[in-house]
Amino acid sequence: MSGRVSVIIPVYNAEEYLDACVSGVLSQTYKNTEIILVDDGSTDKSGEMCDSYAASDDRVKVLHKQNGGASSARNAGLREASGEYVYFVDSDDRTVPELIEKLLGSAEENGSELVFFDAYAVDGDTGAVSEANYGHKEVYSPDAGAALMKRMVANRDFHVGVWQLFYKKAFLDRTGLDFLEGVIYEDYLFACKAYCLAGKVSYVPEFLYYRQYRKNSVMTAKKAMKNYVSADAVYRAVCDFSDEYGGVVPDAYLARGAYNAITCYEALSKDEKSEAAGRFRELKQDILSRGAFGDTALRARCYGKPLWAAARAAQKIFGR
């Protein structure tokens, strides 16, 4: 193995976790790496810490930019990446020392444009580690990305975290893949596109990453207008992508995005619902125009909670 790997780490107010994250990347058994730290307008000591890492290790490059969110930071890092492969790490997570070595080995051995793997879930409040949430139910042989995605979605075994994928840079360049900025749930769109466009994807059935979650994180905080607008925008973007590529995205995955958007709307306050009512009507019309992706309960959900509850009960008894 000799390919250079660009590791991109978006950083925003992460001083509490940054040392463990960056130290883990610098301590990887595979050394031909560049580490791109993107300081996304941090207001704590994160930016200074990034500069300190760069001063002590010439593999580290730092970009300082105005705050624009994780998508903006990842895109900035991608534009600077010079490696043959790219890997994204979140600044509050940790990596197993052999992660890059094993993922690069699989990519080169199988000629893969993408490699995925298993990850631990870490409770940020208690420190408890679990193999649930980010593991896989079976061992998947190398295959075309769209075929693998279809199979994993059917198995309810598909994960969208971009940190759970290892990318060939030429593939990202060829497809023009980047992150939709200004939204939450961007991983749902990016991972879908990556799988559907990849000619070959391989799997390393090992737990190589510690994914930390906290109750007050962006993805677990109380729902608000940005969550709904983001979920709506990402749902529409995935549908547009699927339409452009001849319905390549599995119906169950499209339904998952629709459910998320509806759930986010229902979590809004009364005033927020009134403000977003027109957009929500358009969302439901779009879902219904697509036959609710063959999901009876989703169709019922577009008509209101009572009908949805009845449909869900029938679904459990009779199936989809």
C-alpha positions in Angstrom: 0.0 0.0 0.0 1.3 3.4 -0.9 -1.6 5.7 -1.7 -1.8 9.0 0.2 -4.9 9.4 2.3 -6.4 12.8 3.1 -8.2 12.9 6.4 -10.6 15.8 6.7 -11.8 16.9 10.2 -14.4 19.7 10.5 -13.8 21.5 13.8 -16.3 23.7 15.6 -16.0 24.4 19.3 -14.6 21.0 20.0 -11.8 21.8 22.4 -13.0 19.1 24.9 -12.7 16.3 22.4 -10.2 17.5 19.8 -7.0 16.1 21.4 -8.3 12.5 21.5 -9.6 12.8 17.9 -6.5 14.3 16.3 -4.1 12.1 18.3 -5.9 9.0 17.1 -5.5 10.1 13.5 -1.9 11.0 13.9 -1.3 7.6 15.6 -2.6 5.6 12.7 -0.5 2.6 11.8 -0.6 3.8 8.2 1.6 7.0 7.9 1.2 8.3 4.4 -1.5 10.8 5.3 -2.4 14.4 5.3 -4.7 15.7 8.0 -6.8 18.7 7.1 -8.3 20.5 10.1 -11.1 22.9 9.0 -11.7 25.4 11.8 -15.3 26.4 11.0 -15.3 29.7 12.9 -14.8 28.2 16.4 -15.2 30.6 19.3 -13.4 28.5 21.9 -9.7 27.3 21.8 -10.2 24.9 18.9 -8.6 27.1 16.3 -5.5 27.6 18.4 -5.3 23.9 19.1 -5.4 23.2 15.3 -2.5 25.6 14.8 -0.6 23.8 17.5 -1.0 20.4 15.8 0.2 21.8 12.5 3.3 23.3 14.2 4.2 19.9 15.7 3.5 17.6 12.7 4.0 18.5 9.1 1.2 16.2 8.0 -1.3 18.6 9.5 -2.8 21.5 7.4 -5.2 24.0 9.0 -7.9 26.0 7.3 -9.6 28.8 9.2 -13.0 29.9 7.8 -16.2 31.6 8.8 -18.8 29.4 10.4 -20.8 27.6 7.7 -21.7 24.3 9.2 -20.3 20.7 8.7 -21.1 20.6 5.0 -19.3 23.8 4.3 -16.3 22.7 6.3 -16.1 19.3 4.6 -16.4 20.9 1.2 -13.5 23.3 2.1 -11.4 20.3 3.1 -12.3 18.4 -0.1 -11.0 21.3 -2.2 -7.7 21.1 -0.4 -7.3 17.3 -0.4 -4.3 16.0 -2.4 -4.5 12.4 -1.4 -5.6 9.4 -3.6 -8.2 8.6 -1.0 -10.3 10.7 1.4 -11.7 10.0 4.8 -13.9 12.2 7.0 -13.7 12.2 10.8 -15.9 14.1 13.2 -14.0 16.1 15.7 -15.7 14.5 18.8 -15.1 10.9 17.6 -12.2 8.5 17.9 -10.5 6.1 15.5 -9.0 2.6 15.9 -5.2 2.8 15.1 -5.6 0.3 12.2 -8.6 2.0 10.6 -6.8 3.7 7.6 -4.5 0.7 7.0 -7.5 -1.8 6.8 -9.7 0.5 4.7 -7.0 1.3 2.3 -6.1 -2.4 2.0 -9.6 -3.3 1.1 -9.9 -0.4 -1.4 -6.7 -1.5 -3.2 -7.3 -5.2 -3.0 -10.8 -5.0 -4.4 -10.4 -2.0 -6.7 -13.1 -0.2 -4.7 -14.3 3.4 -5.0 -15.9 3.1 -1.6 -15.3 1.0 1.5 -17.6 0.8 4.5 -17.1 -0.8 7.9 -18.6 -1.2 11.4 -18.4 1.4 14.3 -19.0 1.5 18.0 -21.6 3.9 19.4 -20.4 5.8 22.5 -22.8 7.5 25.0 -21.2 10.9 25.5 -22.8 11.2 28.9 -21.9 7.8 30.4 -19.1 6.6 28.2 -20.9 3.3 27.6 -19.8 1.6 24.3 -22.1 -0.5 22.2 -21.9 -2.4 18.9 -25.5 -1.5 18.2 -26.6 1.2 15.7 -23.5 1.2 13.4 -22.8 -2.5 12.9 -24.0 -4.7 10.1 -26.1 -7.8 10.2 -24.2 -9.8 7.6 -21.0 -9.8 5.7 -21.4 -8.2 2.3 -19.2 -9.2 -0.7 -17.8 -6.5 -3.0 -20.4 -5.3 -5.4 -21.7 -2.3 -7.4 -22.8 0.4 -4.9 -26.4 0.6 -6.0 -26.9 -3.1 -5.7 -25.3 -3.1 -2.2 -27.4 -0.2 -1.1 -30.6 -1.9 -2.3 -29.7 -5.0 -0.4 -28.7 -3.2 2.8 -31.8 -1.0 2.8 -34.0 -4.1 2.4 -32.1 -5.6 5.4 -32.6 -2.4 7.4 -28.8 -2.4 7.5 -27.9 0.8 5.7 -26.0 3.6 7.5 -25.6 7.1 6.3 -22.7 8.5 8.3 -20.1 9.8 5.9 -17.4 8.9 8.5 -18.4 5.3 7.9 -17.2 5.4 4.4 -13.7 5.6 2.8 -13.5 7.2 -0.6 -11.3 7.1 -3.6 -10.6 10.7 -4.5 -10.8 10.1 -8.3 -14.4 8.8 -7.7 -15.4 12.0 -5.9 -13.8 14.1 -8.6 -15.4 12.2 -11.4 -18.9 12.4 -10.0 -18.6 15.9 -8.6 -19.8 14.7 -5.2 -19.9 17.4 -2.5 -22.1 18.3 0.5 -25.3 20.2 0.3 -24.6 23.3 2.5 -26.8 25.1 4.9 -28.8 22.0 6.0 -28.9 19.3 8.6 -29.2 15.6 7.5 -26.7 16.2 4.7 -25.2 12.7 5.3 -28.5 11.1 4.2 -28.1 12.7 0.7 -24.3 12.3 0.4 -24.1 8.7 1.4 -27.0 7.8 -1.0 -25.3 9.5 -3.9 -22.0 7.9 -3.1 -23.4 4.4 -3.0 -25.6 4.8 -6.1 -22.7 6.2 -8.2 -19.9 3.9 -7.1 -18.9 1.1 -9.5 -17.6 -1.1 -6.7 -18.0 -1.0 -2.9 -16.3 -3.3 -0.4 -16.9 -4.0 3.3 -14.5 -4.4 6.2 -16.5 -6.3 8.9 -14.6 -4.8 11.8 -15.3 -2.1 14.4 -12.9 0.6 13.6 -14.4 3.9 14.9 -16.0 5.3 18.0 -19.0 7.4 17.2 -20.0 9.6 20.1 -23.5 10.9 20.5 -24.8 13.4 23.1 -28.3 14.6 24.0 -27.4 18.2 23.1 -25.8 17.5 19.8 -27.2 18.9 16.5 -28.7 15.6 15.6 -30.3 14.8 19.0 -31.4 18.3 20.1 -35.0 19.3 20.2 -36.5 19.7 16.7 -36.8 23.2 15.3 -37.6 25.0 12.1 -34.1 24.4 10.6 -34.5 20.7 11.2 -37.8 20.6 9.3 -36.5 22.9 6.4 -33.4 20.7 6.2 -35.3 17.4 6.2 -37.6 18.7 3.5 -34.8 20.0 1.3 -32.8 16.8 1.7 -35.8 14.6 0.9 -36.5 16.6 -2.3 -32.8 16.5 -3.3 -32.7 12.7 -2.9 -35.9 12.4 -5.0 -34.4 14.6 -7.7 -31.2 12.5 -7.7 -33.2 9.3 -8.0 -35.3 10.7 -10.8 -32.2 11.9 -12.7 -30.7 8.4 -12.5 -33.8 6.4 -13.4 -35.2 5.6 -10.0 -31.9 4.2 -8.7 -32.7 5.0 -5.0 -34.7 2.2 -3.2 -38.3 3.2 -2.4 -37.8 2.3 1.3 -34.9 4.8 1.5 -37.0 7.6 -0.1 -39.8 6.7 2.3 -37.3 7.0 5.2 -36.6 10.6 4.1 -40.2 11.4 3.8 -41.0 10.1 7.3 -38.1 12.2 8.7 -39.5 15.4 7.1 -43.0 14.8 8.4 -41.7 14.0 11.9 -39.7 17.2 11.9 -42.7 19.2 10.9 -44.9 17.6 13.6 -42.3 18.6 16.2 -42.6 22.3 15.4 -44.5 24.8 17.6 -47.9 25.9 16.6 -46.6 29.2 15.2 -43.8 27.4 13.3 -46.3 25.0 11.8 -48.3 27.9 10.6 -45.2 29.5 9.0 -44.3 26.2 7.3 -47.8 25.1 6.4 -47.5 25.9 2.6 -44.2 24.1 2.3 -45.6 21.1 4.2 -48.6 20.8 1.9 -46.3 20.7 -1.0 -44.2 18.0 0.7 -47.3 15.8 1.2 -48.5 16.4 -2.3 -45.1 15.3 -3.6 -45.1 12.1 -1.5 -48.6 11.2 -2.6 -47.7 11.9 -6.2 -45.0 9.3 -5.9 -47.4 6.8 -4.5 -45.9 7.2 -1.1 -43.2 4.8 -2.4 -45.6 1.9 -1.9 -45.7 2.5 1.9 -49.3 2.3 3.1 -48.5 3.8 6.5 -46.7 6.8 4.9 -49.6 7.5 2.6 -51.9 7.5 5.6 -49.5 9.7 7.5 -49.9 12.4 4.8 -53.6 12.5 5.7 -53.1 12.8 9.5 -52.1 10.9 12.6 -55.4 8.9 13.3 -55.3 7.3 9.8 -51.6 6.8 10.1 -52.0 4.9 13.4 -54.6 2.6 11.9 -52.4 2.0 8.9 -49.4 1.2 11.1 -51.5 -1.3 13.0 -52.6 -3.0 9.8 -49.1 -2.9 8.4 -47.9 -4.9 11.4 -50.6 -7.5 10.9 -50.6 -7.8 7.1 -47.2 -6.4 6.1 -46.5 -3.5 3.8 
